[in-house]
Amino acid sequence: MNCALCKANLTNGKVNHIVDLGERIIIVKNVPASVCKQCGEYFVDTDTALKLEAIVEEAKKNKAEVLIVRYNDMVA
């Protein structure tokens, strides 16, 4: 598979996914993704994207301004 932005090769890896909601920031660590070796852009599959969406919705209930969670802890 190739990067949609720069067309370089993608490799399997883990990334930190950052969601800036304005009033708070949510960081999800160690998210499985396809990562571009050239530009660093990353892409997650549909299943992972749905899990990230659920993690963010759950994290919104927390009133902290910055919240850091581990992907594996939240989907297990």
N, C-alpha and C positions, 0 to 999 in steps of 0.2 A: 504494500500500500504506500502511496506517496502523499506528501503534505499538500493540502489544498492551497496553501499560500505560496510556497516556494518550489514545490514539486520534488523536494529531496526525499530520501527514504525515511520511513518511520521505524522506530524500534519500540518494543514493549518496555515500559518503565513505570515509575511512580512519580506523582507530582503533588504539590500542595495547591489545592483549589481555593481561590480567594473570592469571596462574595462580599461586595461593598453595598450595603443597603442604605447608605447615607447616615442613618442614626446609629448603625452598628456594623461591625465587620466580622464575618465568619470565615475562619480558615479551617479547611478540612485537609488533614495531612495524610500522605501516603495513599493517594487515590490512584488505582491502576489506570494507565492511559497509554496511548500510542504517542510517542514523543518524537518530534522532528530533530534529527541530528544537526541540521544546518541552522535553522532559525529558532528552535526551542519551543515552537508552538506545540500544543498537545491537543489530543482528541480523545474523548471517552466514548465507549459504546453505549447503546441505548439503555441496557440494563443498569450500567453504572450511572448514567445520567438520571435515571428515575430514582435510584438510591440517593444520589446527591440532592435531588429535589426534596426527598423526604427528610434527609438530614437537615437541610436548611430550614424547612418548615418547623421541625422539632426545635432547632436551635433558636428560632425566632421567639420562642416562648421564654427563653432566658433573657433577663434584663441587662446582662453585661454588655458593655460597649464593644469589647473585643472578646470573641469566643473562639478557642482553638480545640478541635476535636480530632480524633484519629478515625479514619474511614473504617478500619476493621473493627474497632470497638462499637461503632454505630450500626453496622450492618450484621453483626454477629447475633 
